[in-house]
């Protein structure tokens, strides 16, 4: 294990005050993870998915989403037309990583363009195809996953025109390979993920405290922007704008559209004692993403704890999480998991809405979709994708619970990141089981 991963492990072992690496050290970690994935993971995935050549073609400022996961840390974008070609022969074990470019792409992908022999970049690509004579040429086109649909129309047309009739017939969608590349988490990445989640939860906890929230003064939007600013302050970026919702003892009913579209938020919505708060929050760090939703209760004067009816509601929300993750099985589709989980929730009289998704290089990542908030009957396409080992998920859902004391229904909206492998499902860094308390 290289010294940079030792450093990450050291930081991860700290109980508090984990530090964000310098950009220089982040780059070293990113490139080490990438080298491991390119040299060890990718040939395995190519063999498993029976694809012996994977071609990616993209242009600067119109990057294929997958290209961004293959570039070294110092490459902020593609350059001119960037063409990457991966070839793997499962019989001979010959494996090559080539760039039809003027220079190497980092220290892992070698330039394979003899410009004197092939002044035209397309001719150089065609020559490489002819050299290896692949049985399948996979390109990033996909009906079901935008992440795997990054080859634009112009590049596709020019590529096809370059190929001989023999190889035109061998062009296929890379979807199964592309999704596998994006969804599979390596051992090195899983050394990093607990730290990302801890850092995310540390920020959530600080926001849900008297240090930030002053009941009667702080608005929900004040808290939203505190979270957004704190992400930048601590050296992270994010893939979505945080949101904060308030549920309280009033006549306002929960509305899905408002909750999931960031619409209708009132900048004058002042946080009060007795409120049930909810945050949806995530960071991006070392090319990985987190996505977490937690709740807090704002204590009333002389209160030491949240009311029993809200603590009981949290228990129901946690039970719904268990119902869902108990359904995680190898090769089971997202739609099957959704249907079975909802059926069990119904047996237990839990009013459930499930909208769980893969997470990794993207927040809403490639892999089996397990419901959408407005599609509880299943999701065609991405919901039909099967679950594989070594994949990560945001366990996102809500339970609608009647609160007699408030004479209304409250939604316990939870989201925690977890990992699925041959040992089963586990939360990467635990989950919320108790409400944060503001004012204690």
C-alpha positions, -999 to 999 in steps of 0.1 A, spaced: 0 0 0 15 33 -11 22 61 14 -8 82 2 -32 55 11 -15 50 44 -21 87 50 -58 84 41 -61 55 65 -44 75 92 -68 104 87 -98 80 86 -88 66 119 -91 99 136 -123 104 156 -125 141 148 -109 169 129 -102 149 98 -83 170 74 -89 176 37 -58 168 17 -40 195 -3 -48 196 -40 -14 181 -47 -20 151 -24 -56 147 -37 -42 144 -72 -18 117 -61 -46 97 -45 -69 102 -75 -42 90 -99 -33 60 -77 -70 49 -76 -72 54 -114 -41 33 -121 -55 5 -99 -89 6 -117 -73 8 -152 -48 -20 -146 -68 -44 -125 -105 -37 -127 -111 -27 -163 -97 -59 -180 -118 -80 -156 -149 -61 -166 -141 -63 -203 -138 -101 -201 -169 -104 -180 -190 -83 -204 -174 -100 -235 -161 -67 -250 -126 -68 -263 -124 -31 -275 -138 0 -259 -135 32 -278 -143 66 -263 -143 97 -284 -150 132 -270 -141 168 -275 -130 196 -252 -159 212 -234 -183 185 -246 -169 157 -225 -183 122 -223 -192 116 -186 -171 85 -185 -140 102 -200 -139 123 -169 -134 92 -148 -104 81 -169 -84 113 -171 -56 120 -147 -62 145 -119 -43 173 -137 -65 170 -167 -95 193 -160 -111 185 -193 -105 166 -226 -81 182 -250 -91 189 -286 -105 156 -297 -96 130 -271 -98 93 -282 -91 65 -258 -90 29 -269 -89 -1 -245 -82 -35 -259 -83 -68 -240 -79 -103 -254 -92 -129 -229 -73 -157 -246 -39 -142 -249 -43 -118 -219 -30 -90 -241 -42 -57 -227 -35 -22 -241 -45 13 -231 -40 37 -260 -47 73 -268 -50 85 -304 -33 117 -293 -1 136 -297 10 128 -261 3 104 -233 -28 108 -212 -11 108 -178 12 80 -170 -12 52 -177 -25 57 -212 1 58 -239 -1 79 -271 -6 57 -302 -7 82 -330 21 83 -355 14 116 -370 39 112 -398 23 79 -409 -12 90 -402 -17 128 -404 -55 122 -400 -65 112 -364 -93 90 -377 -69 71 -399 -48 64 -369 -78 51 -350 -88 29 -379 -53 15 -381 -54 5 -344 -87 -12 -350 -73 -31 -379 -42 -41 -358 -62 -57 -331 -92 -70 -351 -117 -69 -323 -148 -90 -322 -168 -61 -306 -162 -24 -307 -181 -8 -278 -189 29 -279 -208 50 -253 -244 49 -265 -271 40 -241 -309 43 -240 -312 37 -203 -282 55 -187 -272 91 -196 -238 84 -180 -231 58 -207 -245 78 -236 -217 103 -240 -207 98 -276 -222 127 -295 -238 124 -329 -210 141 -349 -183 119 -334 -203 88 -340 -209 96 -376 -173 104 -383 -161 72 -365 -185 50 -384 -174 66 -417 -138 57 -408 -144 20 -403 -145 -6 -430 -177 -25 -436 -163 -54 -416 -159 -34 -384 -190 -13 -388 -210 -45 -381 -190 -50 -349 -199 -17 -333 -221 -22 -302 -233 -2 -272 -209 -2 -243 -238 0 -218 -231 -31 -197 -194 -24 -195 -198 13 -191 -222 9 -162 -200 -18 -146 -170 6 -148 -190 34 -132 -208 14 -105 -179 -9 -93 -161 4 -62 -126 -9 -56 -110 -17 -23 -90 15 -24 -121 36 -30 -138 19 -1 -109 30 21 -118 66 11 -156 65 13 -159 63 51 -139 95 54 -161 113 29 -192 103 47 -178 112 81 -169 146 68 -204 150 53 -220 141 86 -198 164 106 -210 193 85 -246 182 89 -242 179 127 -227 214 130 -255 229 109 -280 212 131 -267 229 163 -271 261 183 -239 273 168 -257 279 135 -294 278 143 -310 306 164 -347 298 169 -369 327 160 -341 343 139 -325 317 115 -345 309 84 -344 276 64 -326 294 36 -300 308 61 -292 272 69 -292 261 33 -266 287 24 -246 280 55 -243 244 44 -234 255 8 -207 279 21 -193 254 46 -188 229 17 -165 254 0 -149 266 32 -138 231 40 -123 224 6 -150 203 -10 -173 208 -39 -209 195 -43 -230 180 -70 -263 196 -59 -276 225 -39 -285 215 -3 -321 218 9 -337 223 43 -373 215 50 -394 223 81 -423 202 95 -441 215 125 -474 215 144 -494 235 119 -519 229 90 -493 227 62 -492 193 45 -462 176 30 -459 181 -8 -436 158 -28 -432 184 -56 -421 211 -32 -398 188 -13 -380 174 -44 -379 204 -67 -365 231 -44 -396 251 -53 -418 271 -30 -392 277 -3 -400 308 17 -369 328 26 -389 341 56 -396 305 69 -381 311 103 -370 280 123 -389 278 156 -387 258 187 -406 225 183 -397 222 146 -387 190 129 -359 199 105 -347 179 75 -316 184 53 -306 169 20 -268 173 17 -238 159 -2 -202 166 -11 -178 157 -39 -142 148 -29 -116 126 -46 -140 121 -74 -165 104 -52 -199 117 -40 -220 115 -9 -258 119 -6 -273 121 29 -306 132 45 -310 135 82 -335 151 107 -331 174 137 -355 185 164 -354 221 178 -359 218 216 -385 239 233 -376 257 265 -370 232 293 -371 202 269 -342 178 272 -351 155 244 -374 152 214 -410 141 219 -416 104 221 -439 105 190 -410 119 169 -385 94 182 -410 66 174 -413 80 139 -375 77 135 -377 41 145 -403 35 118 -381 52 93 -351 30 103 -374 -1 100 -382 9 64 -345 11 56 -341 -24 69 -370 -37 49 -354 -23 18 -318 -34 23 -330 -69 33 -341 -72 -3 -306 -66 -17 -296 -98 -36 -271 -104 -63 -287 -102 -98 -320 -90 -85 -333 -60 -105 -340 -26 -90 -377 -31 -99 -379 -64 -81 -362 -50 -50 -386 -21 -50 -417 -42 -54 -407 -67 -27 -397 -39 -3 -430 -20 -8 -450 -53 -3 -432 -60 30 -437 -24 42 -474 -27 34 -476 -58 55 -461 -39 84 -485 -9 78 -457 15 69 -467 41 43 -435 39 22 -421 58 -7 -387 44 -20 -364 62 -44 -329 47 -38 -301 50 -63 -265 40 -69 -238 65 -59 -201 68 -67 -186 89 -95 -220 106 -99 -245 114 -72 -273 98 -90 -251 72 -105 -253 44 -130 -267 10 -119 -301 -3 -108 -326 24 -100 -348 13 -70 -378 35 -75 -383 72 -81 -405 93 -58 -431 96 -86 -426 61 -100 -434 36 -73 -446 9 -97 -410 5 -111 -387 23 -135 -384 10 -170 -349 6 -183 -326 15 -154 -349 -2 -129 -345 -35 -149 -308 -34 -143 -295 -61 -120 -276 -56 -87 -239 -65 -86 -214 -69 -59 -190 -41 -49 -215 -14 -56 -226 16 -35 -261 30 -29 -279 59 -13 -307 43 7 -332 71 0 -368 68 11 -395 82 33 -422 69 57 -454 88 61 -465 87 98 -496 99 114 -488 122 144 -519 125 165 -503 152 186 -499 174 155 -531 161 138 -512 156 106 -489 132 87 -451 137 90 -426 124 66 -394 108 80 -371 114 50 -339 94 53 -309 89 31 -277 71 40 -249 57 18 -241 20 19 -221 -7 2 -232 -41 -12 -208 -70 -16 -207 -108 -12 -210 -103 26 -243 -84 21 -253 -48 26 -238 -24 52 -238 13 58 -204 27 50 -203 49 81 -234 40 101 -268 57 98 -289 81 118 -310 64 144 -315 94 167 -326 129 160 -301 157 161 -311 181 189 -308 218 185 -305 237 218 -292 209 240 
